Amino acid sequence: MTFNFKQLTFVFVFIMGINEVFAQLGFSHEIGVIAGPVAFQSDFGVRNDFETNSGNTGIGIGIVHYINFAYRADCNCYSTDTFFNDHFKLRNEISWNKTTLNHFGEWVDRAPININYEKLRQHSGVANNIDIGTQIEFFPKSIRSFQAFSYSFAPFVSLGVHFTSSNPSVETTFGDQNINNENNFFQGWVDSAVPNVNEDPFLFNESSTAWSVVGSIGTRYK
């Protein structure tokens, strides 16, 4: 199982092409690094459970690139004073995250009165993702004024499109430890795939890709 680097490369080249167009117009660029914990929600554990959310937390790291329309890099001066230039930024980013997944919550905390609980306890997986995308950020306050220290906070909202390539893995220490043996996994999942587990598998650990619409809200502080 490998990441779909062909599609990732296409998306990356497309975004870089957009950046090159804006670069020719002289707009300034900002580069940053993001890193920190990633709380990954999946079929592992119990929904709305703190132990599940905190236990299934991994690590993420990425590079963020901004195009600042309010300032020109070719002359170290402000750009034309328009509403768009003074209130919008283009954000591009590429990131990687990895999370080890285990079952937490009431079902695995119970005494092993049922073999299904033991199957959950011995079932684990890994979420491994590469994400690339672009967003347009809107700042209600003036970007120029913020850069001139007129105020300390610059709130923003953003909307964009991201492409994700996933390379998951799964394992079990139950029974013969074979992930293709349905007897090693929680019976409820197997039953939901009946009558044909090949057409409707209860377990999926193949590489995949997906597009998503993303949004965010936050603030800058200076």
Steps between C-alpha positions, in 0.01 A plus 500: 500500500639834397386857475363612163794725415385549140183678608683683779756626250228623266327696778833639621603617151157658447522699824857603426384621160245727665769630735730575206231715340466709815878510543530665159271773629748579778292405805695404812528148638490366855630155600429317824520159665213336687544210743305350785262229620223366276182354652381245243137384512429160344318171559738428788362560848176665612339811356512815717733327745790698648719193548454409132574851377806545719631147449474511121717809467794509263744751356480731202747729325474719195611805303271798446544761228311829482466752220453845653319724252539809719876520453733481199831316529649652185505854642455449877189714484126467539298380202206687349253583775198288411256313722624161374869578553438632850270223624599173331795260507556177307613210716666185360614212715633147491498286812551146627343335803520159660286357778511160671142387559371280781164423656413687819184542706243287675512197269871426541495598869254224582608163634548249217157339545459509123764403245404804290640737762833321486502531121461876535780522755743322267403695187709806402585708197692796364367801311764648269401798284653760270285809441546785254269787419425869478267739681401863464506688831282803569605756763216736607761747623761668283809287434703817447398640837583171670848499346544859622419388860172691511351208692624172644238256374394432142211248489433308179280238337603279209360260243682272258558159344741227615618170354591215736690180428456235771709191568340318797606176663331259739610211719370265765667280759187288540487138382728430206562879462387486135313818403327308219346260750164648598493286817772726645280812502192636673204291385269798455722639224518163326122455516445842341699385195297182447414344257807591293798635691692539174250750357432670834812448713483572871870589494668735252876555517581598141646833390240755394458863400230756569410862433352716773363848554666653806434807707660660802465790738772658711706807568851629452680664790781748478 
